[in-house]
């Protein structure tokens, strides 16, 4: 006796065609969302790259990712971003009072020029430093800080800044290294969410 092998229907053809049209209409939007997610991942990589300059954190905090009609733009809003990306050639380094002052502040923040003076055991302010015994940290005088700042400025004038003439190229490197992989993964994820 033949058995009834009737299959259950999930949707009608009319409903199926509307579903396919809906997917087709939503794919460009899903792809844009995926590209924006990939841009956010690249921005995060750049913010967490410890090989880049990070003195006061302004450059790190300057990274932005904005959605666009074609996906996303990743960029940095700080003034130094252009110099870090493309370098400063030696002939473009101009030494002036503002440069020296900025370098002097940097020298202070980095603790350059600090010396250690030996102190007797148990004297106030002494701390143990391996290989030196008990010492007291001596901050450099203003003249020493300026001397260090001038030395740095002269080196920049001679060699350039940020791997001159090539530049550090963090944005170009991040895109070359991860953009395709991130875009494929994120677009695939967004399209899967749209279809299913």
N, C-alpha and C positions, 0 to 999 in steps of 0.2 A: 504494500500500500504506500503510495507516494506521500511524502511528508510535505507540509506547507513550509517553504523556505522563504518567507517574505521578510525583507529587511526593513528596519525602522528608518524613517526619514528624519534627519536633523532639521533641515530647512527646505523650503520650496526653492525652485529655480529663481523665482522673483526675489526672494529674500537673499539667496546666494549672490545674485548679481549686485544687489545693493551693498552687500557685505564687501565684495571685491572692489566696488567703486569707492567705498569708504576707506578701505586700506590704501588704494591708489591715491586718494586725496590726502591721506594722512602721512604717507611716506616722506614727502619733502620736509614736513614739519618735524617728523621723527629724526630724519637725518640731520637737520639743523640743531636739534636738541643734543644729538650725539656729538656733533662737532663742537658745540659749546662745552659739553662735558669734557671732551678731550682738551680743549683750551684751558679749562680750569685745572686739569691735571698737570699740564705743562707749566702753568702759572705757579702751582704748588711746588713743582720740582725746582723752579727758579728761586722761589722764596726760601727753600730749604737747602740750597746749594752753598755749602760752607767754604767752597773755594773762591767765591766771589767776595768783593769788598763788603764789609758789614760794620764799619766803625760805629755809627750811631743808629743804624737800622733803617735809615731813611730810604736807601736804595732798595733794600729788601721789601719794605712796606709799600714801595711805589709800583709794584707789579699789578696790572689790571687785566681782566678778561671781560670783554663785552660781546653779547650776541649781536650778530649782523644778519643781513639778508642771505649771505653766503656761508654762514657758520659762526665764526667768532674771530675777534681780534685780540691778540695778546700783546701788551706793550707796557712800558715803564714810563711813569709821569715825571720822574725826577730829572733834574738838569744833568746830573753826572751819568745818566744811562747812555747817552750818545757817546760820551768819552770812553766809557767802559767797553761798549760794544765795538767801537772803531779805533780806539787809542788816541793819544795826543802825541803828535810828532815833536821831536826836540825843538825844531824851529818855531813851533807854536806855543812853547812854554814861555810865559812872560813873568819874570820875577818882580814882584812889587810888595808894598807894605801889607796889603790884604792877604796875599799868598803866604807871606812869612808869618803873619798873625794866625792864619788858619793852620799852618803847619805846626806852629808853636803850641796851639791848643791840642792838636793831635798828639804831639810829643808828650804833653802832660797826661792825656788820657791813657796813652800806651805805657806810661811809666819809664820812658827812655831817659837815660842819664842818671838814674838812681844809683847811688853808691852805698856801700855798707862799711860802717866803722866798727872796729872791734871794741867790745866792752868787757869789763870784768864780770865774772860769774856773779849772777844775782843783782846786777845793777839794773836800775829802772829803765825800761824801754828796750832791754836786750831780748833777742829771740835767737833760737838755735837755727843755724843754716848749715846743712850738711857740707862738710869740707871747709867751712869758714869759722866754725865755733859760734860763740855768742856775738851777735852783731846788732847794730842799730841802723835802721834804714835812714839814709840821708837824702832828702829831696834835693834835686839840682837847683842851683841858683837861676834866676831869670836870664842872666847872660849865657849860661850853659844851654838853656832851653833854646834861646835864639840861635846859638852857634849850631846846634843840632838841626834846627829848622832850616838854616841857611845851607848846611851841608846836603840836606835832602833836596832842597830847591835846585842847587847846582847839579846834583845827580840827575834830576828830572830834566834840566836844561840840556844835559849832555846825552841822555839816553831816551828821553820821552817817558810817557806814563802809560800804564796798562798794556804792556807787551807791544810797544810801538815797533813797527808801523802796522802790525796785523790787528791788534785789539784782542780782547778776551773773547768776544763773540758769544756770550752766553745764550742769547736768544736764538741765534743761528744754530748753535750746537744743540740746544734743547729740541728745536724743531727737527733737525736732521736725525737726531738719535731716537726720538720717541713719537713724533707727530703721527706718522703713518700707523704705528702699532696702536696708539691710543685712539685714533680716529676709527680704525677698523673695529676695535673692541666696543667702543661706546656707541657707534652707529648701529652695530649689530644688536647690541642690548636694547637700544631704543626701538628699533624696528621689530624685534621680538615682542616687546611689550605692546606695540601697536597691533600686531597681527593676532596675538593670542590673548 
